[in-house]
């Protein structure tokens, strides 16, 4: 049940921050004597806590590297874990996520120059977040668990976003032969100044309206790490150019707006397939927190998590070719609370249940009737109507629109939930994504056959 008092903001709640700082400090450094001098590790129980945390992070990184047949060495892994740990600690002390941005951009620049894939560096952030959460879960009481998790996720997510933006900007620089981009706002500007990001996304600006075109024809705009990173970078570029409205569309010649989540990137069990750091989740957050209106212009079919993406846009305009199907039940995939809230915030609960339980496509007329979309227009007027709608919003006060959008975001997204209820739901979700049904769903999709679910 989503009820109760409003939970504390994890970035501004002083008591929570103090408790987290205390626990993180215990894991970040050894003890001191009465003169402020460091106690040797052999005499400090707290030092053992730091060693335990770093050992666990290094072991997880080693397991990842072994699976990928890489061997950076234990010293390198420990250095990476310690560096990221200190960045998180700095953010907790400050009560803000900003301190992690600049170092993350620098990490990205060094890693890019060394030829390291962006997903490898992102995994280091994910590993540290998992280790920190496991360490802190036993130290904080039940009421603090959920906001603590939100705080850690916000910090790590901000670092990963900065990392991704920098990688995309550097790739564009190398492709176009531009000079070395500086970090920060100029990184976003470098993305916006071009028309494409790795060929997956095109960005154009008409007046004060930015247009982001998803054009991964090979994968039918399935949303994986690369496409999501390119779209997020395009949004950041448009933010830097102060676009007052954004249109999100597919390329003109595509009959599928998006095939949904890139199934090939879903983990094969034993890990939450829709965790905070999932690429699709990151793109949805970027759209929902973008200060200007984002309008989905839909021509063609929308599948799976892409329906969540459309609903997360502020408005949606579609033509008669549009259809929408939310399909996690076809995969045995347990959808997350955040995604369900997006649907519940836009649609009646009986409609949400029918869409999820049947996984059947909803045609454009029914989508308009059920308010999945704001406007249904003829296919030959879709682009002109959508751009005119966006241009109209762009003439209004950007400050007023930004604060109204943020208030609506807070009112619709920040639903309190008791810690024990959250843990219960996560336990049920884990049973589902650790089940043989989930593996059967993934295998059946890859083999292009109907799955046989046994409820185990």
WOSUL-V763719 format. One record per residue. N is the residue number from 1. RES is the residue in one small letter. D_FIRST is the distance of its C-alpha to the first C-alpha in Angstrom with 2 decimals. Layout:
# WOSUL-V763719
n/res/d_first
N/RES/D_FIRST
N/RES/D_FIRST
This chain:
# WOSUL-V763719
n/res/d_first
1/x/0.00
2/x/3.79
3/x/5.77
4/x/8.92
5/x/12.34
6/x/13.70
7/x/14.40
8/x/18.11
9/x/20.03
10/x/21.24
11/x/24.62
12/x/25.40
13/x/23.83
14/x/27.08
15/x/25.85
16/x/23.74
17/x/26.74
18/x/29.11
19/x/27.26
20/x/27.09
21/x/30.71
22/x/31.75
23/x/30.26
24/x/31.51
25/x/34.86
26/x/35.18
27/x/34.88
28/x/37.04
29/x/40.29
30/x/42.35
31/x/43.14
32/x/46.00
33/x/48.66
34/x/49.70
35/x/51.75
36/x/48.92
37/x/50.42
38/x/48.44
39/x/48.43
40/x/49.55
41/x/46.84
42/x/48.44
43/x/47.77
44/x/44.20
45/x/41.11
46/x/39.09
47/x/41.20
48/x/40.15
49/x/36.50
50/x/37.55
51/x/39.68
52/x/36.89
53/x/34.51
54/x/37.30
55/x/38.44
56/x/35.04
57/x/34.86
58/x/38.47
59/x/37.91
60/x/35.02
61/x/37.22
62/x/40.11
63/x/38.17
64/x/37.27
65/x/40.90
66/x/42.25
67/x/40.19
68/x/41.63
69/x/45.07
70/x/45.26
71/x/46.72
72/x/46.41
73/x/47.10
74/x/45.27
75/x/46.64
76/x/45.27
77/x/41.81
78/x/41.78
79/x/43.01
80/x/40.28
81/x/37.52
82/x/39.04
83/x/39.41
84/x/35.81
85/x/34.63
86/x/36.74
87/x/35.43
88/x/31.82
89/x/33.06
90/x/34.88
91/x/31.80
92/x/29.84
93/x/32.85
94/x/33.05
95/x/29.38
96/x/29.95
97/x/29.91
98/x/33.35
99/x/35.51
100/x/34.58
101/x/35.74
102/x/39.50
103/x/39.77
104/x/37.62
105/x/40.04
106/x/42.93
107/x/41.50
108/x/41.14
109/x/44.72
110/x/46.16
111/x/44.23
112/x/45.19
113/x/48.81
114/x/48.70
115/x/47.57
116/x/44.16
117/x/41.50
118/x/38.53
119/x/36.12
120/x/37.83
121/x/37.28
122/x/33.64
123/x/33.17
124/x/34.56
125/x/31.82
126/x/29.17
127/x/30.84
128/x/30.97
129/x/27.29
130/x/26.40
131/x/28.93
132/x/27.87
133/x/24.24
134/x/25.35
135/x/27.74
136/x/25.41
137/x/22.46
138/x/24.64
139/x/25.81
140/x/22.71
141/x/20.33
142/x/16.62
143/x/15.73
144/x/18.23
145/x/17.45
146/x/15.11
147/x/17.40
148/x/20.37
149/x/19.47
150/x/19.07
151/x/22.47
152/x/24.22
153/x/22.97
154/x/24.10
155/x/27.46
156/x/28.11
157/x/27.00
158/x/29.40
159/x/32.15
160/x/31.73
161/x/31.78
162/x/34.99
163/x/36.39
164/x/35.85
165/x/37.32
166/x/40.37
167/x/40.96
168/x/40.89
169/x/43.19
170/x/45.62
171/x/45.69
172/x/46.54
173/x/49.18
174/x/50.83
175/x/50.76
176/x/52.26
177/x/54.59
178/x/53.24
179/x/53.81
180/x/51.49
181/x/48.40
182/x/47.35
183/x/43.83
184/x/41.21
185/x/41.43
186/x/44.49
187/x/42.62
188/x/40.29
189/x/43.36
190/x/45.14
191/x/42.47
192/x/42.50
193/x/46.29
194/x/46.53
195/x/45.72
196/x/44.02
197/x/42.12
198/x/43.45
199/x/43.98
200/x/40.30
201/x/39.51
202/x/41.89
203/x/41.49
204/x/43.58
205/x/43.70
206/x/44.99
207/x/45.58
208/x/42.35
209/x/40.19
210/x/39.35
211/x/39.09
212/x/37.47
213/x/38.59
214/x/37.08
215/x/40.14
216/x/39.62
217/x/41.39
218/x/41.86
219/x/38.15
220/x/37.27
221/x/35.23
222/x/32.93
223/x/30.94
224/x/31.88
225/x/32.80
226/x/36.03
227/x/34.97
228/x/31.82
229/x/34.00
230/x/36.63
231/x/34.25
232/x/32.65
233/x/36.19
234/x/37.23
235/x/34.45
236/x/35.56
237/x/39.11
238/x/38.31
239/x/36.52
240/x/39.74
241/x/41.77
242/x/39.57
243/x/38.85
244/x/37.32
245/x/35.65
246/x/35.06
247/x/35.30
248/x/33.82
249/x/35.73
250/x/37.27
251/x/41.02
252/x/43.03
253/x/44.30
254/x/40.99
255/x/39.59
256/x/36.27
257/x/34.32
258/x/32.40
259/x/31.95
260/x/28.58
261/x/27.93
262/x/31.18
263/x/30.63
264/x/33.53
265/x/31.69
266/x/28.59
267/x/28.83
268/x/29.86
269/x/27.12
270/x/26.49
271/x/24.93
272/x/21.82
273/x/23.34
274/x/21.05
275/x/20.92
276/x/21.28
277/x/25.06
278/x/25.26
279/x/27.86
280/x/25.89
281/x/22.95
282/x/25.62
283/x/27.20
284/x/24.04
285/x/23.48
286/x/27.16
287/x/26.94
288/x/23.88
289/x/25.56
290/x/29.05
291/x/30.39
292/x/32.02
293/x/30.81
294/x/30.53
295/x/31.42
296/x/31.06
297/x/34.26
298/x/33.74
299/x/36.69
300/x/36.09
301/x/33.22
302/x/29.95
303/x/28.33
304/x/25.23
305/x/23.88
306/x/26.46
307/x/24.44
308/x/21.72
309/x/24.72
310/x/25.98
311/x/22.70
312/x/22.58
313/x/26.02
314/x/26.29
315/x/28.23
316/x/29.40
317/x/32.79
318/x/33.92
319/x/36.98
320/x/37.56
321/x/37.52
322/x/33.85
323/x/31.31
324/x/27.78
325/x/26.25
326/x/23.10
327/x/24.21
328/x/22.16
329/x/22.23
330/x/26.02
331/x/25.95
332/x/23.43
333/x/21.59
334/x/17.85
335/x/16.70
336/x/14.82
337/x/11.58
338/x/13.98
339/x/15.87
340/x/13.17
341/x/12.24
342/x/16.00
343/x/16.13
344/x/13.28
345/x/15.08
346/x/18.30
347/x/17.93
348/x/16.66
349/x/13.95
350/x/16.78
351/x/18.99
352/x/16.67
353/x/16.44
354/x/20.21
355/x/21.05
356/x/19.16
357/x/20.05
358/x/23.70
359/x/24.44
360/x/27.13
361/x/28.73
362/x/28.21
363/x/31.56
364/x/32.27
365/x/32.64
366/x/29.36
367/x/27.72
368/x/29.27
369/x/28.23
370/x/24.56
371/x/24.85
372/x/24.52
373/x/27.79
374/x/29.38
375/x/32.93
376/x/34.77
377/x/38.40
378/x/41.45
379/x/41.85
380/x/45.01
381/x/43.30
382/x/40.09
383/x/41.38
384/x/43.30
385/x/40.52
386/x/37.90
387/x/40.31
388/x/41.31
389/x/37.71
390/x/37.18
391/x/40.55
392/x/39.67
393/x/36.56
394/x/38.77
395/x/41.06
396/x/38.41
397/x/37.68
398/x/36.07
399/x/34.90
400/x/33.21
401/x/31.53
402/x/30.39
403/x/28.74
404/x/27.15
405/x/25.77
406/x/24.43
407/x/22.76
408/x/21.10
409/x/20.10
410/x/18.51
411/x/16.75
412/x/15.35
413/x/14.75
414/x/13.72
415/x/10.01
416/x/9.12
417/x/7.08
418/x/8.39
419/x/11.37
420/x/11.09
421/x/7.79
422/x/9.73
423/x/12.74
424/x/11.52
425/x/10.71
426/x/14.02
427/x/15.73
428/x/14.96
429/x/16.12
430/x/19.15
431/x/20.08
432/x/20.22
433/x/22.29
434/x/24.49
435/x/25.20
436/x/28.47
437/x/26.75
438/x/25.91
439/x/29.54
440/x/30.77
441/x/28.96
442/x/30.53
443/x/33.91
444/x/33.95
445/x/33.29
446/x/36.10
447/x/38.40
448/x/37.64
449/x/36.93
450/x/34.25
451/x/31.90
452/x/31.86
453/x/28.44
454/x/28.57
455/x/24.98
456/x/26.10
